[in-house]
Amino acid sequence: MKNILKTFCLLIVCSAAFSACHKDLDIPYDNALSVSNMWKDASDLEQSVPGIYKRMQAYFSDSECNVFYFGELRVGDYMWGPSLESHAVDNFKIACRHNTLNPSNTIGWSGLYSTIDQANAVIAHGKECNATQARLDWALAQAYFARAYCYFHAARVWGEVPVNTKPVESTTQPECYPEQQSVDAVYKQVEDDLKLCGELADKLGNEKYFATKDAYNTLKADYAIWMYATRGGDAKYLDMAQEALNAIGISSTNLLDDYGKVFDRTNKKNNEIIFSLALSASNTGGYQIFFCHPSNAIASAYRNKPVPISSTQWWSYSQKFVDELKASEAKGDSRVKTNLGYGNYSSAADKHEITWCNKLVGDLSKSPVVQDNDLIYYRYGYVVMLDAELKYYKKDYAGANKSLNLIAKRAYGKDNYYTSTAPADVLNNIVHEYFMEFPAEGMIWWALIRTGKIWDMEPNSEIPGQTFRTMQAKNPNILLWPILQSSINKNSNLHQIQGWS
């Protein structure tokens, strides 16, 4: 009865707060334990942490709001294009990567701030619960990790964003109408939260659907290398990254022998996964479904055998990237069979070749495909690549090759695949391996920015010669996203990112 009454009262209070805040600002606050008189029992604390990650999963599993859209799609025509079979095209998704992106067709941040608000509630009220110190430390460490992850994402995507560190429990709070902070202030919040999480990192546990100590250290290294490479950070960030990567350990033992098994939907918590969020057949979502073909375009014998079937294939690799993948396959790259599907499976009379992204395709025993792959955020393959990057920035080119060759050995089955220590060669090889190792995982965009290679990319083949460098002349923040105009309309304290007005 106590729990029923608490839940009933909670629904009334939270519904009122949610309606009022959402009406005026595109940041909903609906954390399930945000009212101070709810934080009495240890069970309240135990329920609150899964709520953080549930909100994170809900945000990043949206079909048009996910790591792929934010972190890879804008690479543009070098990698992505309309279906090579039917040439279907989705104008909104095209806008996300081409120069037609604008404040009216961008992606919002509502779910991200809902996640942050739930983390804020745990940090603010966790000590009020009748929980053991060990469980309190676990909950606080999880909340600091999640908040750091969310603000790191927000800073890289939009730059100047609101920084809320208090849970919204009243519609009169200033957090309902926040002002944006400088980019430096947002990154400082990330660093502060990483420090607080680090002090409790031994309490994080081993559950991969939550933060673990390796997840914390991966985020720490990711942040530190970003700050050094893109924000003019000094050598302290190289030391921070080295400390984090040393804590994890750079070894082939952290990599699965078979690249394809990393993405096996029947073994979602395999040894290479560091941090992921669960999706199931009853709770599907994400961009991967757009890689599947419509059934009428595929000969009946090949539907889901091997061509994944859904309603419409909105996206496919570009022909240029297909050619690069096939060239790597010809060199013995065993990853390509996981990353690229292709063959003469068309229902057309000539049975011409079609292609699709073969990674994370979901349950092929069902038609249409059930997209129940987990959302993978960090895996040990990324840790090895970060170490190769770090060694490059430290001018340890032999060390960079040593790490890079851990990835290459699994891919090509050869020791010392990369040997040149010429700086330009090392950097080019690192970037090439990001393209071959991580397509459709949302990592490549950020790697291109860190390495500076993004500036020479041409995101729109319809405008020859237009690169991100030439686009920057007109918009200094071309690599950022504009803020959704409706969010600004609801909160006069917000302003548009410079260059996107």
Phi and psi in degrees as a GROMACS rama.xvg file:
@    title "Ramachandran Plot"
@    xaxis  label "Phi"
@    yaxis  label "Psi"
@TYPE xy
-59.2802  -45.1818  LYS-2
-66.4542  -37.6898  ASN-3
-63.0737  -45.2083  ILE-4
-65.1094  -39.6943  LEU-5
-62.7283  -42.8797  LYS-6
-65.4837  -41.8273  THR-7
-63.0669  -48.1721  PHE-8
-62.1487  -40.1308  CYS-9
-61.6156  -42.9659  LEU-10
-60.9123  -39.9347  LEU-11
-64.7576  -49.7028  ILE-12
-65.0531  -47.9275  VAL-13
-68.8283  -35.0207  CYS-14
-63.5857  -40.7195  SER-15
-65.2595  -45.8706  ALA-16
-63.5002  -41.1608  ALA-17
-62.765  -47.4363  PHE-18
-61.807  -45.6009  SER-19
-66.1527  -46.0179  ALA-20
-69.0026  -41.6949  CYS-21
-67.7303  -29.074  HIS-22
-65.4768  -34.5549  LYS-23
-101.48  -16.3369  ASP-24
-151.526  141.811  LEU-25
-81.7815  44.8054  ASP-26
-131.574  96.9031  ILE-27
-77.4439  142.851  PRO-28
-120.87  107.787  TYR-29
-137.191  28.6703  ASP-30
-61.1846  142.292  ASN-31
-76.2619  -11.4531  ALA-32
-138.409  49.4518  LEU-33
-93.6288  -12.1436  SER-34
-88.5835  130.022  VAL-35
-59.0795  -34.0243  SER-36
-77.4347  1.97708  ASN-37
-89.3016  -16.7255  MET-38
-92.9688  76.9157  TRP-39
-120.645  -41.0518  LYS-40
-102.501  155.381  ASP-41
-59.1622  -30.788  ALA-42
-64.3551  -30.3358  SER-43
-62.1776  -42.2365  ASP-44
-67.2121  -41.7623  LEU-45
-63.3812  -33.7556  GLU-46
-78.9062  -25.2295  GLN-47
-73.597  -36.2077  SER-48
-67.762  -46.6148  VAL-49
-56.7591  -29.747  PRO-50
-63.1158  -33.8712  GLY-51
-60.2874  -50.8442  ILE-52
-75.3576  -25.9605  TYR-53
-64.4888  -40.2325  LYS-54
-69.008  -39.3308  ARG-55
-61.9492  -44.6118  MET-56
-61.9673  -43.2497  GLN-57
-61.5585  -37.3758  ALA-58
-69.7693  -49.4801  TYR-59
-83.4978  -4.36332  PHE-60
-97.8611  -0.370864  SER-61
-63.8842  144.495  ASP-62
-63.7548  -24.3562  SER-63
-125.044  28.3878  GLU-64
-154.861  89.3361  CYS-65
-161.093  175.083  ASN-66
-64.2591  -29.5405  VAL-67
-68.7216  -47.2547  PHE-68
-65.5901  -44.6089  TYR-69
-73.7924  -31.7007  PHE-70
-114.51  7.11873  GLY-71
-155.461  -35.7523  GLU-72
-57.9961  -34.3428  LEU-73
-73.2611  -5.8525  ARG-74
-56.9378  -33.2276  VAL-75
89.7532  -149.303  GLY-76
-66.034  -17.7917  ASP-77
-59.3085  -35.6083  TYR-78
-110.884  -38.7912  MET-79
-125.851  151.092  TRP-80
-164.509  -177.899  GLY-81
-67.1915  166.783  PRO-82
-51.4723  130.346  SER-83
-74.3901  -15.3867  LEU-84
-87.7001  -52.1576  GLU-85
-111.58  -6.00484  SER-86
58.3254  29.9813  HIS-87
-65.5926  152.001  ALA-88
-147.702  141.871  VAL-89
-112.61  115.407  ASP-90
-63.5488  -34.3707  ASN-91
-64.851  -43.1588  PHE-92
-69.3192  -34.2413  LYS-93
-61.5046  -42.9749  ILE-94
-61.422  -30.1325  ALA-95
-64.1296  -24.0941  CYS-96
-116.274  -16.1976  ARG-97
-100.788  178.686  HIS-98
-75.858  6.60328  ASN-99
-89.3489  1.29076  THR-100
-60.163  132.41  LEU-101
-152.644  171.296  ASN-102
-61.0611  -17.7999  PRO-103
-89.022  -17.1316  SER-104
-123.451  20.8373  ASN-105
-84.0143  -172.525  THR-106
-110.656  139.545  ILE-107
-86.0781  178.895  GLY-108
-121.664  14.3474  TRP-109
-52.9191  -54.9214  SER-110
-64.3561  -29.4866  GLY-111
-65.2046  -44.2739  LEU-112
-74.7161  -24.4637  TYR-113
-64.0554  -40.5872  SER-114
-63.3972  -46.6278  THR-115
-59.9685  -41.3381  ILE-116
-64.7206  -38.7914  ASP-117
-65.8761  -39.3068  GLN-118
-63.0661  -41.4601  ALA-119
-59.1189  -38.7527  ASN-120
-64.5429  -41.9713  ALA-121
-63.1959  -43.9278  VAL-122
-65.7804  -38.9228  ILE-123
-75.2847  -35.9007  ALA-124
-117.262  -4.99318  HIS-125
-56.121  -37.8673  GLY-126
-68.9083  -14.9561  LYS-127
-79.6442  -14.881  GLU-128
-80.8928  151.868  CYS-129
-84.5293  65.4392  ASN-130
-115.524  157.467  ALA-131
-67.3252  158.841  THR-132
-62.2422  -35.5646  GLN-133
-63.6987  -42.2954  ALA-134
-72.93  -33.6672  ARG-135
-64.8142  -45.0565  LEU-136
-61.0239  -40.9728  ASP-137
-59.1386  -47.4321  TRP-138
-64.8959  -43.2847  ALA-139
-65.541  -41.412  LEU-140
-61.8928  -41.2531  ALA-141
-63.2917  -42.1447  GLN-142
-66.3891  -42.2334  ALA-143
-64.7749  -40.0498  TYR-144
-61.7895  -50.0025  PHE-145
-62.1462  -41.0567  ALA-146
-67.6906  -39.8646  ARG-147
-62.4737  -43.5287  ALA-148
-61.2115  -44.7573  TYR-149
-66.7634  -43.3803  CYS-150
-71.4541  -30.7731  TYR-151
-63.6463  -43.2503  PHE-152
-61.0736  -48.3088  HIS-153
-62.5886  -41.473  ALA-154
-64.7397  -38.9011  ALA-155
-74.0725  -30.7608  ARG-156
-84.0463  -48.6336  VAL-157
-112.559  -21.1149  TRP-158
84.4436  -98.9858  GLY-159
-79.227  113.011  GLU-160
-136.663  161.647  VAL-161
-63.4015  145.835  PRO-162
-118.793  100.504  VAL-163
-102.455  129.541  ASN-164
-122.557  4.31312  THR-165
-117.334  140.491  LYS-166
-70.3275  144.473  PRO-167
-85.5473  115.49  VAL-168
-125.112  2.55424  GLU-169
-150.659  142.95  SER-170
-74.055  -5.41484  THR-171
-94.7985  -3.45912  THR-172
-67.5142  146.216  GLN-173
-62.8398  -22.907  PRO-174
-63.6338  -17.1356  GLU-175
-73.9077  -23.1241  CYS-176
-130.278  62.2825  TYR-177
-73.4474  155.158  PRO-178
-99.895  152.031  GLU-179
-72.1345  148.175  GLN-180
-104.341  162.616  GLN-181
-63.2598  158.873  SER-182
-60.2796  -39.6545  VAL-183
-61.0765  -38.0882  ASP-184
-67.7028  -36.2564  ALA-185
-66.3753  -45.606  VAL-186
-64.9033  -33.8338  TYR-187
-62.7854  -38.7158  LYS-188
-62.6943  -40.5563  GLN-189
-59.031  -47.2815  VAL-190
-65.7973  -39.6337  GLU-191
-61.5385  -43.9989  ASP-192
-68.1845  -36.3467  ASP-193
-62.1876  -40.6391  LEU-194
-62.5877  -45.2062  LYS-195
-67.0057  -39.3288  LEU-196
-64.4165  -41.3618  CYS-197
-61.4192  -33.938  GLY-198
-66.5151  -20.3837  GLU-199
-116.962  9.86579  LEU-200
-60.7725  -29.6733  ALA-201
-64.8552  -14.9367  ASP-202
-95.6016  0.523905  LYS-203
-68.6567  -31.9472  LEU-204
89.9218  -171.836  GLY-205
-120.538  11.6496  ASN-206
-80.7191  117.448  GLU-207
-75.0253  -11.2834  LYS-208
-85.7786  0.871462  TYR-209
-126.138  177.81  PHE-210
-72.6178  139.438  ALA-211
-115.457  176.179  THR-212
-64.3656  -37.4529  LYS-213
-67.4102  -35.0115  ASP-214
-64.1265  -43.6715  ALA-215
-58.8853  -47.4053  TYR-216
-68.1881  -31.3191  ASN-217
-66.8153  -44.4752  THR-218
-62.1739  -40.935  LEU-219
-61.3768  -45.2616  LYS-220
-66.8197  -41.9952  ALA-221
-58.0964  -47.7887  ASP-222
-63.5438  -46.5506  TYR-223
-64.9033  -42.4794  ALA-224
-67.7245  -37.1614  ILE-225
-61.0248  -45.9887  TRP-226
-63.9398  -38.7814  MET-227
-69.4682  -46.7741  TYR-228
-79.4491  -29.3515  ALA-229
-118.563  -17.8553  THR-230
-115.103  12.4164  ARG-231
68.319  26.1334  GLY-232
-67.9164  154.513  GLY-233
-87.3447  -171.507  ASP-234
-64.2895  -16.7015  ALA-235
-60.911  -28.6404  LYS-236
-75.1557  -31.4559  TYR-237
-65.1163  -39.8647  LEU-238
-65.4469  -39.9801  ASP-239
-62.0242  -44.7954  MET-240
-64.6694  -42.6856  ALA-241
-61.7917  -42.4277  GLN-242
-59.904  -44.3652  GLU-243
-66.9211  -44.4645  ALA-244
-69.9656  -34.7176  LEU-245
-63.4628  -36.2073  ASN-246
-65.0784  -32.1143  ALA-247
-80.0094  -46.7591  ILE-248
95.3468  127.2  GLY-249
-102.041  107.091  ILE-250
-155.245  149.822  SER-251
-66.4232  -17.8398  SER-252
-66.5516  -19.1542  THR-253
-83.9524  -7.96928  ASN-254
-101.746  140.144  LEU-255
-68.7853  147.184  LEU-256
-65.0592  -33.7556  ASP-257
-107.458  111.382  ASP-258
-54.168  -41.7708  TYR-259
-61.0241  -30.8118  GLY-260
-71.8875  -15.5881  LYS-261
-58.8187  -32.346  VAL-262
-107.149  18.3064  PHE-263
-69.1725  115.838  ASP-264
-69.6362  -10.9638  ARG-265
-94.113  -2.54471  THR-266
-141.962  64.9868  ASN-267
-70.2426  -24.0667  LYS-268
-105.966  42.2987  LYS-269
-65.9561  170.716  ASN-270
-66.5806  -17.13  ASN-271
-86.0184  -17.7324  GLU-272
-76.0573  131.596  ILE-273
-101.967  -48.3434  ILE-274
-146.938  124.434  PHE-275
-146.478  166.541  SER-276
-122.466  138.2  LEU-277
-77.2475  138.684  ALA-278
-126.065  146.158  LEU-279
-131.563  176.095  SER-280
-61.6631  -27.5299  ALA-281
-92.6264  -4.5957  SER-282
-141.446  65.9111  ASN-283
-91.4365  170.627  THR-284
163.921  167.604  GLY-285
117.573  172.735  GLY-286
-78.4495  -19.0789  TYR-287
-60.581  -28.7223  GLN-288
-62.6343  -23.5371  ILE-289
-76.6033  -6.30787  PHE-290
-84.813  -14.0219  PHE-291
-80.5747  153.8  CYS-292
-92.6548  153.463  HIS-293
-71.2143  143.843  PRO-294
-62.7438  -35.01  SER-295
-69.9986  -13.0902  ASN-296
-89.7348  -7.52723  ALA-297
-117.486  135.174  ILE-298
-57.7962  139.914  ALA-299
-55.7427  -34.4796  SER-300
-67.5333  -17.1156  ALA-301
-110.41  3.82963  TYR-302
-70.2869  115.799  ARG-303
63.9721  10.7354  ASN-304
-141.675  64.66  LYS-305
-111.064  3.18554  PRO-306
-79.4269  118.403  VAL-307
-66.2149  134.449  PRO-308
-113.324  131.292  ILE-309
-145.669  -147.782  SER-310
-85.8096  -54.2434  SER-311
-145.239  135.35  THR-312
-88.2014  101.25  GLN-313
-79.8071  -27.632  TRP-314
-134.289  146.853  TRP-315
-148.232  164.087  SER-316
-61.2453  149.731  TYR-317
-70.1883  158.73  SER-318
-61.3238  -35.4282  GLN-319
-61.2706  -43.1056  LYS-320
-74.5749  -34.6391  PHE-321
-57.4196  -44.8517  VAL-322
-61.985  -38.7074  ASP-323
-68.4658  -39.7156  GLU-324
-63.2634  -43.8015  LEU-325
-65.1846  -35.4188  LYS-326
-65.1075  -37.501  ALA-327
-69.4639  -37.4629  SER-328
-61.9366  -38.6474  GLU-329
-64.7108  -22.2803  ALA-330
-88.6709  5.00242  LYS-331
99.6799  11.5518  GLY-332
-70.5498  108.431  ASP-333
-76.0238  -10.574  SER-334
-72.8401  -24.0375  ARG-335
-62.6819  -34.7305  VAL-336
-64.2536  -24.8345  LYS-337
-84.1923  -36.5265  THR-338
-86.0528  -26.1209  ASN-339
-134.248  128.701  LEU-340
-108.74  138.082  GLY-341
-158.571  155.893  TYR-342
161.394  175.651  GLY-343
-89.7851  69.8596  ASN-344
-108.915  7.76882  TYR-345
-66.3015  151.571  SER-346
-82.5995  -6.72678  SER-347
-67.0901  157.205  ALA-348
-59.1755  -33.3373  ALA-349
-85.9525  -2.49306  ASP-350
48.7344  46.2683  LYS-351
-69.8742  161.745  HIS-352
-69.1686  138.659  GLU-353
-122.354  163.137  ILE-354
-135.445  160.492  THR-355
-158.436  162.301  TRP-356
-79.0354  116.572  CYS-357
-91.8327  1.81687  ASN-358
-89.9244  139.593  LYS-359
59.3747  41.435  LEU-360
-80.196  -12.3388  VAL-361
91.2589  -161.989  GLY-362
-83.5173  104.434  ASP-363
-81.1675  -2.97785  LEU-364
-78.5036  -10.0576  SER-365
-113.438  149.036  LYS-366
-132.234  120.201  SER-367
-67.8405  165.646  PRO-368
-55.9556  138.464  VAL-369
-93.1599  117.002  VAL-370
-85.5614  80.4922  GLN-371
-112.913  18.9836  ASP-372
-68.7135  142.096  ASN-373
-64.7734  158.252  ASP-374
-88.1731  111.511  LEU-375
-92.8952  123.203  ILE-376
-104.402  -42.1332  TYR-377
-136.244  137.208  TYR-378
-140.473  163.956  ARG-379
-65.3482  -25.8367  TYR-380
-58.8517  -35.6968  GLY-381
-70.2129  -37.0749  TYR-382
-60.5217  -43.2794  VAL-383
-63.2079  -40.8137  VAL-384
-67.7549  -38.1007  MET-385
-61.4667  -37.5284  LEU-386
-66.5724  -39.4968  ASP-387
-61.8826  -42.2352  ALA-388
-61.3997  -47.2375  GLU-389
-58.2216  -44.5067  LEU-390
-63.9086  -36.2305  LYS-391
-62.137  -46.3781  TYR-392
-64.7818  -27.3528  TYR-393
-87.4671  4.37365  LYS-394
63.8145  23.9855  LYS-395
-97.0393  78.4931  ASP-396
-72.0336  -32.3809  TYR-397
-66.6547  -39.661  ALA-398
-64.8247  -37.8402  GLY-399
-61.7042  -43.6305  ALA-400
-62.9324  -36.9876  ASN-401
-59.6211  -45.2166  LYS-402
-71.2137  -43.1816  SER-403
-60.0821  -34.4573  LEU-404
-73.4523  -17.3956  ASN-405
-65.414  -40.5536  LEU-406
-70.1029  -43.5853  ILE-407
-67.4998  -34.2267  ALA-408
-61.6826  -43.5789  LYS-409
-65.5064  -37.5448  ARG-410
-73.5171  -48.1603  ALA-411
-106.501  -10.0261  TYR-412
70.1891  24.9293  GLY-413
-128.304  140.675  LYS-414
-77.8708  148.27  ASP-415
50.654  48.3443  ASN-416
-62.046  -39.9263  TYR-417
-104.198  128.682  TYR-418
-123.84  -27.914  THR-419
-66.3942  133.032  SER-420
-106.381  12.2901  THR-421
-63.4711  127.847  ALA-422
-50.8744  -43.8631  PRO-423
-64.114  -38.3892  ALA-424
-66.5141  -43.1861  ASP-425
-60.9289  -46.0483  VAL-426
-63.8879  -44.9976  LEU-427
-61.2904  -37.9291  ASN-428
-69.5296  -37.4299  ASN-429
-61.228  -47.7806  ILE-430
-63.7509  -42.2151  VAL-431
-59.6117  -42.0754  HIS-432
-69.5023  -30.2908  GLU-433
-61.4981  -43.2044  TYR-434
-64.5034  -38.7911  PHE-435
-80.8422  -31.4821  MET-436
-87.4783  -31.89  GLU-437
-121.656  19.1235  PHE-438
-58.4016  137.61  PRO-439
73.0944  12.0653  ALA-440
-105.143  -3.76883  GLU-441
83.9555  13.4088  GLY-442
-99.6915  -24.7658  MET-443
-68.0151  -40.4006  ILE-444
-54.6991  -46.3892  TRP-445
-69.3221  -36.5575  TRP-446
-64.3782  -39.4235  ALA-447
-64.2682  -37.2005  LEU-448
-68.8321  -46.5686  ILE-449
-58.5731  -42.5967  ARG-450
-83.0919  -6.95222  THR-451
80.9997  0.286084  GLY-452
-74.535  -14.2677  LYS-453
-63.4199  -30.9233  ILE-454
-66.8041  -24.9822  TRP-455
-96.1791  0.851283  ASP-456
-74.1669  142.556  MET-457
-106.515  102.211  GLU-458
-76.3714  -14.0875  PRO-459
-136.424  104.242  ASN-460
-68.0845  -14.9857  SER-461
-75.8952  -11.4137  GLU-462
-123.372  83.8461  ILE-463
-56.1091  136.21  PRO-464
84.6347  -6.56266  GLY-465
-84.0579  115.55  GLN-466
-113.952  172.576  THR-467
-63.7409  -27.095  PHE-468
-67.7781  -44.0174  ARG-469
-70.2987  -32.6738  THR-470
-68.2674  -30.8308  MET-471
-65.0401  -26.4343  GLN-472
-61.2089  -30.9005  ALA-473
-94.7811  -26.6655  LYS-474
-138.469  103.936  ASN-475
-63.5871  -17.8396  PRO-476
-111.872  37.7046  ASN-477
-61.7634  -26.3239  ILE-478
-81.6677  -13.3023  LEU-479
-87.5421  170.069  LEU-480
-101.73  147.728  TRP-481
-71.6491  155.024  PRO-482
-80.0039  138.816  ILE-483
-55.4891  127.176  LEU-484
-60.8312  -34.4148  GLN-485
-64.3014  -29.3693  SER-486
-66.7699  -41.5633  SER-487
-67.09  -37.2252  ILE-488
-63.3102  -30.9942  ASN-489
-84.9082  -17.4403  LYS-490
-140.165  106.329  ASN-491
-69.6404  -10.0181  SER-492
-77.5227  -11.7436  ASN-493
-91.0721  151.697  LEU-494
-132.838  156.287  HIS-495
-73.9392  149.86  GLN-496
-63.7797  133.688  ILE-497
-53.7034  132.815  GLN-498
98.5567  -18.0822  GLY-499
-107.917  4.74323  TRP-500
